[in-house]
């Protein structure tokens, strides 16, 4: 027997996911009223929308600033979308602001692993290699451990892989895909600059 989908359930899922009413209704129907499964269903749908939009050009957007701690940390981030219409919405501006705040708090080194300078990555790799060899691990095992540590390094230092400070169940990549699903446009976090007093 199909579960009865109440307006309250739809509201609850909408508050949690930010998806539209009809999408929430559909997700709950598809998942027999199971809130967790419906949330996952919406996330997967967002991923599908993101894949569909990936070939489009995100030629509009905003440059968002955020100043934190009485002017001790500042961030500029460029977030792109396809149209001026979406760029001007409060929801898009709010998204860009939240990304800027996340960058201020989490201090990523780049948007994606490819953005991290080769010398920085190599220095990390060398430190891990030394640590592992000092543990007396054989060379072939050492390399696997180093790779694991490098994956962790990229996860922690690349914006797209970081856990979102406002909801640590999601990565920035998840949050971006949810925004793509909501707007129906390709959205990219293009680049950022983070300034902190006393850091060169």
N, C-alpha and C positions, 0 to 999 in steps of 0.2 A: 504493500500500500504506500502511495506517495505521501511524503511528509507535507503538512500544511505550512505554507510560507506566509508568515504574518508580516505586517508592515513594520513591526518592531524589529524583526529579524533582519529585514532589508535595511532598516536604518542603522542597525548595529554593524552590519557588514560594510555599509557605505561609510560610516564614521571611521571604521578601521582601515579600509582600503582606499577611500577617496574616489572609487569608481562610480559610474553613473547608476541611477536607480534601476534601469532596465537590465544593465549588466549584472548588478547584484542579484536581482530577481532570477535571472537566467542561471547564474552560478549556483544559487541555493537550490533551484529546481533540479539542476543537473546532479547536484551532490546530496540529494535527499535531505536538505535542511542542515547538513553538517557544516558548521561555521568554519572549522579549520580547513576542511577539504575545499570549501567554497573560496576561501582566501587564497589557497594554492592554485585553484582553477583560474582565478582572476590574474594571479601573477604570471601563470603560463600563457594566458591570453595576451597579457602585456608583452611578453617575450616574443610571441608570434607577430604582434603588431610591429615591434621594434625591428625584427628581421625583415618584414615586408617593406619598412620605410628606409632600410639601410642604404639603398641605392639613390635616394633623393638627395638634393643639395640643401644644406642648412645654411642659407646665406643671409639670414636676419638674426636678431637676438638682442642681447643686452650685455653691457659691461657693468658688473655689479661690484660695489665696494662694501667693505665691512671693517670697522675700526673697533678694536676690543681693548679692554683693560686700561681705560683712560689714555688711549693713544699709544700704548706700548706695542701693540700688534695691529698690522693693517693688511688687508687682502684685496686684490683686484682679480676678478675672474670673468672670463668671456664665455658666455653660454649662448649657443646658437640654436635657432629653430628655422623652419622653412618660410614663415610669413610674418609680416609686420603685425598682423592681427593677433597672432598668438603672443608675440613678443611684448605687446602692450597689455596683456591680461594680468590681473593681480596675481593669479595662480602661478604664472610663469615667473613673474618678478620675485614672488615669495620663494619659489624653488631656487632661483639663482642666489637669493640672499641666504637661504639655508646652506647651499653649497659653499658659499663664501665663509659662513660661520664655521662649517665643518673644517674647512682648510685652515682657518685660524687656530682651531682646537687641535687638529690632528697632524698638522705640519707635514703633508705628503711631499715627496721629492719630485714627483711627476704625475701626470694624468694616467699614463699607462707605462708598463715596464720599459718600453722603447725610449721614453723620455728621460730615463735616468742615465746620466753620463757614464760612458763605458769605464772611465777610471774609478768612479765611485763604486760601481758594481764589482769591478776587479779587486778593489781594496777590501771590500766586504768578503769576497770569495777567498782571498788570501788569508784574512783573519780566521775565517772558519776552517780553512785547510790546516793552518797551524794548530788551532785548538784540537782538531780531530787527531792529527798526527801525534800531538803530545799525550793524547789518551792511549796511544799505542795501537791504534786500529790499523789493520792491513790496508794497503793502497786501494784495492778495489772496493772495500767496505767504506773507506774514508771518502771516496768520490761520491758514493750514494748519499752519505750523511751530509756532505757539503751541498749537494743538489737540493736536499730536503730543507736545509737551512736557507739556501738562496730563495727557494719558493716562498718560505715564510717571510724573508726580507722583502720580496716583491709584494706580498700580500699586505704587509704592514706599511710599506712606503709608497705604494702607488694608489692614487686617489680612487680609481675605479674598483680596486680590490678591498679598500678599507671598509670596516664596519661603520655604518652611519651612526654618528653620535646621538641622534635623536631616536633611533630604534636599532639596537645592536643585533636584531634578528635579520637585518637587511644590510647588504653592501651598497655602496654608492651606485654601482651598476644596476642593482635591483630597483633602487629609487628612481634612477634615470629611466629604466624601462617602464616603470609605472607611469611616469610623466608622459612618455611617448604614447602609451596606451590611452591616457586621458585626453591628450590633445590631438592624437591622430597624426602628428607630425614627427619628422626626424628631429631629434634634439641631441646636440653634442656639447660636452664640456671641452672647449677647445684648448684653453691655456689659462694659467694663473700666475700671479706673483704674490709672494707672501713676505712681508717685511716685519722684522722684530728688532726693537731697540737693542743695541749692543751686539747684534749679530752682523758679521761682515758677509 
